[in-house]
Amino acid sequence: MNFRKILPLILLFTCSFYAQENIKDKKEQIRSLKVAFFTSELSLSSQESEKFWPLYNAYDDKQFEIRHQKMKAFKGKMNGDALDKMSEKDAATLLNQIETADEELFLLRKKLTKSLRTILPAVKILKLKKSEDDFYRKLLQQYGDRGKKK
């Protein structure tokens, strides 16, 4: 299975974990780590940084909202035996809702990329994508390491 298809699922479960703890504190903690990581990886000039962060933070907030609120509702409907007991009509409705949320995430990313093209060279936009993947991989690795220590 392609990592790009798995990443949203991993992020959904990560978001679910963080929902149990203080979401705002964890979100801000992750944002601080992300800012530091991206700043070193992207080598943004002060002009680029000034324009980049408001755009990226708005994107990140909206992405979090979609994943946390909409996807959380979907996950609740797919727990335990709920899928086995679900009617075909309800399953089709749920599938359509999931596809709509996925499409929202895709369009949000596309809008970010279009906006970033006006302030960053294409190479830095590609570096951003790679940095995001690397950041979330490291975050998940740290989460896994933390679980092993307990």
N, C-alpha and C positions, 0 to 999 in steps of 0.2 A: 504494500500500500504506500502511496506517495506521502511524503512528510507534509506537504502542503494540505493534504486532506486530513491528516491526523492532528496538525497543529490546532485547528479550531476546537477539536474535541478535548485536547490536552488543556487548552486555555479555559474551556468551559469547566472542567473539573478543578483546575487551579482556582478559578473564580469561586466555585462552590466551596472550596476549602477556606478561602479567605473570607467568605461570607459568614462563616462561623466565628471568626475573630472580628475585631473591630475593623470594618471595611475601610473607613476613611483613613485610619492610621496606616494600614497596610498598603493602601493605594498610594498614599503620599510617600511612604517608604520606598515602594517600588518605583515611583516616578523619580525620586531623587537618585536612585541607583541607575535608572535608565538615562537620566540627563547626563550623569557623569560618564556612563559607558558610551553613549552616542557622541558626546563632546570629544572624547578621545578618539573614537573610531572615525568620525566624519571630518575632523579638522575644519570645523566651520570658522569662517572669518567672522569678525564682530558684526558686519553688515548682514551676512547670511544668517547668523545666529539670531539676530534681532527680528528677522522676518520668519525664520523657520519655526522657532519654539511656539509662538502663538498658534500657528497653523497646526503644528503637530499635536499640541496639547488639546486643541479643540477636537481634532480627529480622535485622539486617544480617549477623551472623555465620552464621545459619542459611541465609539467602538465598545467601550466598557459598558455603557448603558445598554446597548443592544445585547451584548453577551450576557450580562448579569441579569437583566430584567426579563428579556424575551426568552432566552435560552433556558433560564432557570425554570420558567413555566413549562417548557417542553420536557425538561428532564424529570420534573415531578410527575408528568403523565406517563413516563416510560419506566418508572421504578417497579421493581418486583414483578408480580404477575399481571400488572396493568396492561401490558401489551397483548398478552394472551387472551385477556378478557375484553379487549377493545373491539368494537364493531369495525367492519371494513370502512363504513362511512366516516366514523370518528378518526380512524387511522389515516384516511385520505385527507381529511381536514387538517390533522396534525402535521402530516407530511407537507402539505401546502404552506402551512405557517412556518415550518422550518425552512423550506425553500425560500420563502419571502424574506426571512431574517438573514439567510445566507446571501441573498441577492442584495439586501441593504448593506451588508458588510462589504461586499464586492464593490458596489457603487460608491460607498464611502471611501474605500481605498483608491478607487479610480479618480475620484474628485481630489483627494489629497495629492496624488501623483501629478495631476493636471496643474494644481496650484503650485506645487513645488517646482515644476518645470520653469516657472517664471522667476524663481529666485536661486535655484541650484543647478549646476551642470548635471547632465544625465548620469555621469559616473558617481556623483555623490548620492543621487537618488537610489542607484543600485546598491551603493555601500550602505545606505539606510536600511534597505530590505535585508541585506546580509546581516547587518548589525542587530536588527530586530530578531531575526532567527537565532543568532548567536546569544543574544541577551536572554531570550526565553529558554533556550537550551540550558544555559548556565543557571538560570533561576530554578528550573525543574531539577537540575542536578543537585543544587544546594538543598532543595526541598527533600529530595531523596536521601541525601546525606544526613540531613537533620532527623529524618525518620529512623535511620539506622542507629543513631546515637542513643535513642530512647530505650 
